[in-house]
Amino acid sequence: MKDDSPLRRNTPTAPGLAIKETNGNVANQKATWISLLREYEQFPEYQFIHPFFGKMTREQIGRMAFKHADHHLRQFGC
């Protein structure tokens, strides 16, 4: 999180955040993701404690959210 480099491939996911099943409907998943990204603007930072990084500032959460989204977009060649 300390610089602008992208997340590395195969970075492990915290067990509590891993999605184990999906319905396979890409359009629904895309709509859900866009909705969650839009909700981020109102996200109360004081309620978020990352399982690895611990308590984070709003700026740190934003940087992590960007890197996470970028990581998955790169993963699927977008």
FIDO-776328 format. One record per residue (C-alpha): residue number from 1; x, y, z. Coordinates in nm, 3 decimals. Layout:
% FIDO-776328
[NUM, [X, Y, Z]]
...
//
This chain:
% FIDO-776328
[1, [0.000, 0.000, 0.000]]
[2, [0.302, 0.228, 0.033]]
[3, [0.340, 0.312, -0.337]]
[4, [0.152, 0.314, -0.667]]
[5, [0.264, -0.029, -0.784]]
[6, [-0.020, -0.273, -0.863]]
[7, [-0.098, -0.565, -0.635]]
[8, [0.101, -0.876, -0.720]]
[9, [-0.062, -1.173, -0.887]]
[10, [-0.188, -1.446, -0.653]]
[11, [-0.200, -1.212, -0.353]]
[12, [-0.387, -1.411, -0.087]]
[13, [-0.738, -1.314, 0.018]]
[14, [-0.830, -1.294, 0.385]]
[15, [-1.047, -1.602, 0.451]]
[16, [-1.339, -1.394, 0.578]]
[17, [-1.348, -1.190, 0.256]]
[18, [-1.324, -1.472, 0.002]]
[19, [-1.632, -1.536, -0.211]]
[20, [-1.685, -1.908, -0.239]]
[21, [-1.990, -1.924, -0.466]]
[22, [-2.145, -1.707, -0.733]]
[23, [-2.446, -1.754, -0.954]]
[24, [-2.233, -1.709, -1.266]]
[25, [-2.433, -1.409, -1.382]]
[26, [-2.163, -1.165, -1.490]]
[27, [-2.409, -0.881, -1.559]]
[28, [-2.547, -0.904, -1.204]]
[29, [-2.198, -0.922, -1.053]]
[30, [-2.090, -0.619, -1.258]]
[31, [-2.396, -0.419, -1.145]]
[32, [-2.330, -0.515, -0.782]]
[33, [-1.964, -0.411, -0.810]]
[34, [-2.052, -0.074, -0.966]]
[35, [-2.307, -0.015, -0.690]]
[36, [-2.049, -0.094, -0.421]]
[37, [-1.796, 0.141, -0.582]]
[38, [-2.053, 0.421, -0.581]]
[39, [-2.138, 0.354, -0.215]]
[40, [-1.770, 0.394, -0.123]]
[41, [-1.805, 0.774, -0.130]]
[42, [-2.026, 0.752, 0.181]]
[43, [-1.818, 0.481, 0.349]]
[44, [-1.761, 0.552, 0.721]]
[45, [-1.389, 0.483, 0.772]]
[46, [-1.425, 0.439, 1.146]]
[47, [-1.617, 0.112, 1.093]]
[48, [-1.350, -0.057, 0.881]]
[49, [-1.066, -0.262, 1.026]]
[50, [-0.875, -0.461, 0.765]]
[51, [-0.784, -0.816, 0.878]]
[52, [-0.418, -0.768, 0.780]]
[53, [-0.356, -0.389, 0.786]]
[54, [-0.577, -0.309, 1.087]]
[55, [-0.736, 0.036, 1.126]]
[56, [-0.688, 0.245, 0.814]]
[57, [-0.747, 0.610, 0.724]]
[58, [-0.995, 0.709, 0.454]]
[59, [-0.702, 0.776, 0.217]]
[60, [-0.551, 0.433, 0.284]]
[61, [-0.889, 0.264, 0.230]]
[62, [-0.929, 0.453, -0.099]]
[63, [-0.582, 0.350, -0.217]]
[64, [-0.653, -0.012, -0.125]]
[65, [-0.994, -0.006, -0.297]]
[66, [-0.834, 0.130, -0.614]]
[67, [-0.553, -0.127, -0.610]]
[68, [-0.801, -0.408, -0.545]]
[69, [-1.028, -0.303, -0.833]]
[70, [-0.725, -0.256, -1.061]]
[71, [-0.596, -0.600, -0.960]]
[72, [-0.919, -0.771, -1.069]]
[73, [-0.954, -0.569, -1.388]]
[74, [-0.598, -0.673, -1.484]]
[75, [-0.677, -1.032, -1.382]]
[76, [-0.953, -1.046, -1.642]]
[77, [-0.769, -0.848, -1.908]]
[78, [-0.985, -0.535, -1.881]]
//
